[in-house]
């Protein structure tokens, strides 16, 4: 796990329909293929539980899941992988592809047939058994902009989620105790940059991404604006001060 960037969550233990659901494909025969190790139902329920701990709308951050690689040192999470990460929900008779980003971020759709068939989530690369990573993406305004006040609000929303997680949710312990005091911007190319009020920020580079800490002095100015210049992939909360 990349230090400070993500939190691991532990997933608990985990009659086909006559009509083919939208987006699903029938499997050849009844045997499962490439079943992986992540139970769909428990994973989706965990996703919904974490989402329920967020403050009401309007919000600045959104939950996203991320695959937890067995050998993260062999593939930096935000580096361009040798092959694009792929995921499929696989049941006894049906399968459904999952939209997944270059960096491995995704969300699980609700699929009733997958719950009935006790489907699994299969990946095209080795992942940790019964574990996922979580991250918080930041909503941006048009023009890939973020007010500095909303930067601070995003961090406050993350803290609110942590306060709402009960102590007995042991599988969410890392989410509840993680420290995030900055943001990480990942660009598709090497020419991306972060600007504050038109001035390029001296960001720390991690896995080809750029990390900046939250600065209360800038926040005190009130109207400061962050702009992400270049082809942007993701902006997430991050532990910027180690």
KESEDREN-185370 format. One record per atom (N, C-alpha, C): y, x, z; residue in three letters. Coordinates in steps of 0.001 Angstrom, whole numbers, plus 500000, padded with zeros to 6 digits. Layout:
N
YXZALA
...
# end
This chain:
242
498805500847500000UNK
500000500000500000UNK
501231500873500000UNK
502161500603499133UNK
503403501352499108UNK
504152501120500406UNK
504548502206501065UNK
505143502111502385UNK
506369501227502370UNK
506344500217503256UNK
507513499386503438UNK
507783498369502356UNK
507091498449501250UNK
507411497566500137UNK
506681496246500223UNK
505450496264500728UNK
504593495097500674UNK
503882494917501999UNK
503347493723502228UNK
502556493445503411UNK
501201492899502982UNK
500136493410503604UNK
498796492899503324UNK
498562491627504111UNK
497882490677503499UNK
497409489497504200UNK
495908489416504002UNK
495221488938505030UNK
493767488823504975UNK
493389487392504671UNK
492507487221503691UNK
492085485892503248UNK
490788485538503952UNK
490698484314504506UNK
489501483890505217UNK
488354483556504279UNK
487141483267504870UNK
485981482927504040UNK
486254481697503154UNK
485780481900502240UNK
486076480800501349UNK
485033479605501315UNK
481081470407491669UNK
480780469304490792UNK
481843469253489682UNK
481691470066488873UNK
482635470186487755UNK
483099468816487273UNK
484340468719486735UNK
484855467471486211UNK
484403467270484767UNK
484348466018484343UNK
483915465722482984UNK
484965466139481963UNK
486244465852482235UNK
487311466212481308UNK
487746467652481567UNK
488104468350480512UNK
488552469731480635UNK
490011469737481071UNK
490329470260482265UNK
491717470256482743UNK
492614471101481854UNK
493905470778481861UNK
494869471524481056UNK
494876472981481454UNK
494786473866480460UNK
494833475294480715UNK
493503475923481040UNK
492473475113481299UNK
491166475660481672UNK
490294475845480442UNK
489351476775480543UNK
488392477033479467UNK
486991476946480032UNK
486055476358479285UNK
484676476294479769UNK
484022477658479710UNK
483186477973480710UNK
482423479212480691UNK
481151479010479881UNK
480656480069479288UNK
479390480010478568UNK
478274479937479594UNK
477552478832479618UNK
476504478661480613UNK
477099478317481958UNK
476284478411483009UNK
476760478032484330UNK
476957479225485256UNK
476594480438484791UNK
476716481602485656UNK
478163482069485747UNK
478564482544486901UNK
479890483114487056UNK
479916484507486440UNK
481079484893485927UNK
481216486229485363UNK
482393486931486010UNK
482226488211486329UNK
483301489014486911UNK
483975488269488062UNK
483175487873489035UNK
483672486971490073UNK
484682487598491005UNK
484710488928491127UNK
485665489552492029UNK
485354489218493476UNK
486379489254494337UNK
486095489073495764UNK
487139488225496485UNK
487988487518495730UNK
489074486775496352UNK
488837485274496212UNK
488541484561497292UNK
488313483120497183UNK
489596482384496831UNK
489534481551495814UNK
490729480846495343UNK
491300479915496412UNK
490445479083496990UNK
490956478042497889UNK
491672478646499095UNK
491054479626499745UNK
491667480250500918UNK
492939480991500528UNK
492931481604499344UNK
494117482343498896UNK
495273481395498615UNK
494984480280497946UNK
496047479307497656UNK
496590478705498952UNK
495698478400499893UNK
496142477821501155UNK
497031478806501922UNK
496692480104501857UNK
497537481110502500UNK
498908481163501835UNK
498937481083500511UNK
500195481072499762UNK
501061479887500196UNK
500452478711500310UNK
501193477519500727UNK
501665477638502173UNK
500841478229503035UNK
501220478386504438UNK
502444479294504563UNK
502419480428503866UNK
503560481344503929UNK
504823480684503380UNK
504678479928502304UNK
505827479236501726UNK
506412478226502713UNK
505552477604503509UNK
506018476606504475UNK
506857477219505579UNK
506750478521505781UNK
507535479196506815UNK
508942479558506332UNK
509218479370505037UNK
510538479702504517UNK
511577478652504925UNK
512841479050504987UNK
513911478082505257UNK
513988477064504123UNK
514592475912504358UNK
514728474901503294UNK
515660475385502192UNK
515552474758501026UNK
516460475053499922UNK
517887474637500287UNK
518883475299499686UNK
518781476383498700UNK
518445477716499368UNK
517596478515498693UNK
517152479788499238UNK
517528480926498300UNK
517417482145498816UNK
517692483339498033UNK
516409484067497661UNK
515373483957498501UNK
514129484680498230UNK
512993483713497925UNK
512009484238497201UNK
510797483489496876UNK
509587484363497165UNK
508546483737497682UNK
507297484453497912UNK
506621484796496593UNK
506053485983496524UNK
505173486329495413UNK
503988487087495966UNK
502834486910495349UNK
501634487658495721UNK
501501488868494810UNK
500683489813495257UNK
500463491009494449UNK
499070491531494728UNK
498400492016493683UNK
497059492512493905UNK
497083493770494753UNK
496092493863495630UNK
495957495010496525UNK
494902495942495946UNK
495339497047495367UNK
494423497960494693UNK
493598498762495693UNK
492356499056495310UNK
491496499878496162UNK
491992501313496223UNK
492527501813495111UNK
492974503194495042UNK
494427503227494580UNK
495369502832495463UNK
496771502756495048UNK
497349504100494628UNK
496772505213495124UNK
497300506525494752UNK
497050506851493289UNK
496061506206492698UNK
495735506464491297UNK
496640505684490358UNK
497334504690490898UNK
498229503877490073UNK
499395503425490928UNK
500541504065490774UNK
501718503649491528UNK
501989502177491238UNK
502178501350492279UNK
502300499905492077UNK
503339499491491043UNK
504440500222490961UNK
505489499836490034UNK
505517500679488779UNK
504551501587488638UNK
504464502377487417UNK
503810501538486322UNK
504028501912485084UNK
503397501196483980UNK
501905501502483996UNK
501026500505484164UNK
499592500758484234UNK
499026501121482866UNK
497866501801482853UNK
497233502126481577UNK
496810500891480797UNK
496507499816481510UNK
496195498528480882UNK
496911497458481695UNK
497394496408481063UNK
498119495389481829UNK
497211494715482849UNK
497719494445484068UNK
496903493746485059UNK
496640492315484612UNK
495403491894484736UNK
495000490546484338UNK
494276489883485493UNK
494415488573485591UNK
493723487815486624UNK
493253486496486035UNK
492095486035486509UNK
491522484775486040UNK
490894484052487212UNK
491153482763487304UNK
490451481925488278UNK
489140481498487633UNK
488034481840488281UNK
486716481633487696UNK
485893480712488589UNK
485434479576488008UNK
484556478662488724UNK
483152478702488153UNK
482344477728488503UNK
480975477662487980UNK
480970477291486504UNK
481905476448486082UNK
481896475974484702UNK
483213476174483972UNK
484301476488484704UNK
485619476592484098UNK
486303477895484512UNK
487272478298483699UNK
488115479440484065UNK
489555479131483664UNK
490498479833484305UNK
491916479593484060UNK
492663480911484229UNK
493415481376483203UNK
494159482626483328UNK
495377482456484235UNK
495788483543484879UNK
496958483545485747UNK
498014484449485131UNK
499248483962485071UNK
500345484805484606UNK
500598485890485646UNK
500574487152485221UNK
500726488267486148UNK
501643489307485521UNK
502570489833486292UNK
503562490760485755UNK
503000492163485616UNK
503754493021484941UNK
503358494413484770UNK
503099495082486114UNK
503889494726487108UNK
503760495334488425UNK
502738494636489308UNK
502072493620488771UNK
501007492965489521UNK
501417491777490354UNK
502621491227490152UNK
503075490064490904UNK
502565488775490248UNK
502222487794491082UNK
501751486517490541UNK
501815485453491631UNK
501664484183491214UNK
501478483072492129UNK
500286482258491641UNK
499572481672492566UNK
498400480875492209UNK
498818479429491932UNK
498365478848490828UNK
498634477430490570UNK
497661476556491366UNK
498054475309491618UNK
497127474381492264UNK
496169473823491211UNK
494876473998491432UNK
493851473513490510UNK
492771472799491323UNK
492711471487491190UNK
491742470725491977UNK
490313471117491624UNK
490038471319490326UNK
488674471692489943UNK
488279473038490566UNK
489247473947490708UNK
488940475257491292UNK
488589475124492770UNK
489226474192493444UNK
488881473946494839UNK
487479473344494944UNK
487172472418494034UNK
485866471764494070UNK
484739472745493733UNK
484991473639492790UNK
483951474578492362UNK
483918475851493209UNK
484740475908494227UNK
484826477107495071UNK
485012478353494209UNK
486023478268493365UNK
486291479337492406UNK
486791480596493112UNK
486775481701492361UNK
487291482970492854UNK
488385483449491911UNK
489197484375492398UNK
490226485004491577UNK
489722486400491215UNK
489517486625489916UNK
488966487893489441UNK
490056488708488754UNK
490088490007489025UNK
491064490914488428UNK
490356491914487524UNK
491098492528486623UNK
490508493511485707UNK
490626494940486229UNK
490882495067487536UNK
490930496384488160UNK
490437496243489594UNK
489920497339490202UNK
489355497248491556UNK
490404496856492589UNK
490102495826493379UNK
491025495359494410UNK
490310495306495751UNK
491099495305496833UNK
490541495252498169UNK
489884493899498405UNK
488761493912499092UNK
488024492686499354UNK
488791491789500323UNK
488977490534499919UNK
489604489512500748UNK
490999489891501241UNK
491727490651500445UNK
493085490990500828UNK
494033490888499636UNK
495256490474499935UNK
496340490410498950UNK
497558491090499550UNK
498483491484498710UNK
499776491930499178UNK
500795490825498923UNK
501831490817499734UNK
502906489851499547UNK
504226490592499380UNK
505153489978498693UNK
506497490521498540UNK
507457489348498418UNK
508753489649498506UNK
509778488610498416UNK
510729488972497291UNK
510727488160496243UNK
511638488388495126UNK
512985487741495437UNK
514042488329494900UNK
515399487859495151UNK
515914487102493929UNK
516427485917494139UNK
516998485139493050UNK
518343485740492643UNK
518554485849491348UNK
519787486429490834UNK
520624485376490124UNK
521912485608490088UNK
522832484759489335UNK
522818485193487878UNK
523368484382486968UNK
523463484792485562UNK
524122486167485433UNK
523656486929484437UNK
524165488271484259UNK
523499489282485167UNK
522335488911485753UNK
521587489806486648UNK
522479490267487802UNK
523181489289488392UNK
524136489590489455UNK
523662489023490786UNK
524119489665491861UNK
523796489236493225UNK
524993489576494106UNK
525562488562494750UNK
526655488863495666UNK
526103489614496871UNK
526925490470497425UNK
526443491260498565UNK
526161490355499766UNK
526911489292499878UNK
526650488350500969UNK
525278487708500817UNK
524866487425499561UNK
523537486873499332UNK
522448487920499576UNK
522766489190499358UNK
521855490274499719UNK
521548490190501213UNK
522589490064502026UNK
522394489932503467UNK
521660488658503827UNK
521966487578503111UNK
521288486310503371UNK
519801486409503052UNK
519454487149502010UNK
518046487332501661UNK
517289488008502803UNK
517889489022503408UNK
517262489699504536UNK
517138488762505733UNK
518154487924505949UNK
518088486956507045UNK
516973485941506815UNK
516775485520505558UNK
515702484565505258UNK
514336485185505533UNK
514179486465505214UNK
512923487149505497UNK
512661487181507010UNK
513702487464507787UNK
513547487486509244UNK
513201486101509778UNK
513748485070509154UNK
513434483700509572UNK
511964483379509321UNK
511434483846508194UNK
510006483666507912UNK
509182484336509005UNK
509534485570509358UNK
508791486302510381UNK
508819485567511715UNK
509973485006512063UNK
510083484277513332UNK
509257483000513318UNK
509033482433512137UNK
508273481182512036UNK
506762481396512014UNK
506306482632511793UNK
504863482898511753UNK
504332482980513182UNK
503410482105513573UNK
502860482149514938UNK
502098483461515182UNK
502094483903516423UNK
501439485170516770UNK
499934485130516493UNK
499350483914516547UNK
497899483818516377UNK
497459483841514907UNK
498405483917513969UNK
498047484058512552UNK
497800485540512275UNK
496638486019512716UNK
496345487456512646UNK
496329487973511213UNK
495932487133510269UNK
495903487561508875UNK
497282487823508302UNK
498325487310508976UNK
499703487496508511UNK
500473488475509397UNK
499759489283510174UNK
500418490170511127UNK
501363491146510429UNK
500934491723509289UNK
501799492682508606UNK
503051492023508059UNK
502932490790507606UNK
504114490073507131UNK
505073489842508294UNK
504525489476509447UNK
505355489143510617UNK
506058490366511195UNK
505466491557511054UNK
506018492743511709UNK
506658493746510746UNK
506641493476509455UNK
507180494444508493UNK
508694494567508637UNK
509212495737508239UNK
510646496002508284UNK
511173496129506863UNK
512132495307506521UNK
512737495373505185UNK
514245495297505351UNK
514915496344504900UNK
516352496446505111UNK
517085496873503845UNK
516492496594502698UNK
517115496956501432UNK
516495496171500301UNK
516782496600499077UNK
516171495969497916UNK
515673497037496952UNK
514725496635496124UNK
514163497521495111UNK
514266496839493760UNK
514868497514492805UNK
515015496994491444UNK
514146497819490507UNK
513265497143489786UNK
512389497814488822UNK
512828497422487410UNK
513127498427486611UNK
513589498221485242UNK
512478498572484262UNK
512494497912483106UNK
511488498191482078UNK
511689499575481476UNK
512926500032481376UNK
513220501350480823UNK
513801502275481867UNK
514087503507481464UNK
514619504498482390UNK
516139504467482473UNK
516788503645481669UNK
518242503641481636UNK
518863502560482512UNK
518053501867483295UNK
518597500838484173UNK
519366501452485333UNK
520312500695485855UNK
521087501179486994UNK
521592500002487823UNK
521973500317489052UNK
522526499322489962UNK
524003499636490160UNK
524837498624489977UNK
526272498805490176UNK
526767497866491282UNK
527713498361492054UNK
528409497530493034UNK
529889497577492696UNK
530433496427492374UNK
531837496321491950UNK
532171497305490838UNK
531250497415489868UNK
531496498237488692UNK
531192499710488862UNK
530805500148490050UNK
530500501553490302UNK
528995501745490468UNK
528430502731489737UNK
527002502997489834UNK
526638503486491233UNK
525579502918491791UNK
525135503257493140UNK
524162504430493077UNK
524272505332494033UNK
523320506445494145UNK
522057505920494821UNK
521133505405494018UNK
519919504782494539UNK
518799505809494683UNK
517898505539495628UNK
516678506332495782UNK
515650505835494777UNK
514928506749494147UNK
513923506359493151UNK
512531506385493771UNK
511794505287493556UNK
510411505168494023UNK
509571504560492912UNK
508571505292492455UNK
507662504793491422UNK
508418504304490191UNK
509514504971489867UNK
510291504575488704UNK
511267503454488972UNK
511299502944490200UNK
512234501881490568UNK
513375502467491392UNK
514409501658491635UNK
515577502109492373UNK
515746501278493641UNK
515953501981494746UNK
516026501346496061UNK
517391501625496681UNK
518032500587497211UNK
519282500761497950UNK
519175500028499287UNK
519742500597500348UNK
519744499926501649UNK
520888498917501739UNK
520754497998502664UNK
521859497069502939UNK
522899497796503768UNK
524162497699503363UNK
525260498385504033UNK
526200497339504636UNK
526213497197505967UNK
527090496197506596UNK
528567496408506271UNK
528971497679506037UNK
530379497945505722UNK
530771497317504393UNK
529857497373503406UNK
530136496731502116UNK
530131495215502279UNK
529208494718503083UNK
529126493271503311UNK
530414492747503942UNK
531055493572504765UNK
532275493148505444UNK
533430492935504470UNK
533303493533503266UNK
534371493341502280UNK
534354491920501717UNK
533242491233501880UNK
533168489822501516UNK
532846489527500073UNK
533616490038499139UNK
533467489635497739UNK
532724490658496893UNK
532093491655497502UNK
531389492682496733UNK
530275492050495908UNK
530045492583494698UNK
529042492040493779UNK
528131493153493275UNK
526819492892493317UNK
525820493814492775UNK
525441493324491386UNK
525365494233490430UNK
524917493904489081UNK
523828494890488690UNK
522731494368488137UNK
521620495190487677UNK
521755495341486164UNK
522042496557485735UNK
522343496820484331UNK
521111497411483661UNK
520632496748482600UNK
519444497205481893UNK
518390496124481859UNK
517257496422481232UNK
516163495452481127UNK
515414495400482454UNK
515645494341483196UNK
515153494228484566UNK
513791493549484615UNK
512891494114485423UNK
511594493483485667UNK
511638492628486929UNK
511856493271488083UNK
511827492557489346UNK
512864493135490307UNK
513337492281491209UNK
514153492714492338UNK
513514492115493602UNK
513104492975494507UNK
512407492531495709UNK
513032493151496944UNK
512801492516498087UNK
513193493136499350UNK
512330494363499599UNK
512886495338500327UNK
512192496613500477UNK
512639497291501770UNK
511779498181502269UNK
512135499022503394UNK
512830500254502840UNK
514141500256502897UNK
514911501317502255UNK
515146502511503158UNK
515072502320504474UNK
515329503406505410UNK
514035503753506117UNK
513498504923505816UNK
512214505361506393UNK
512432506518507348UNK
# end
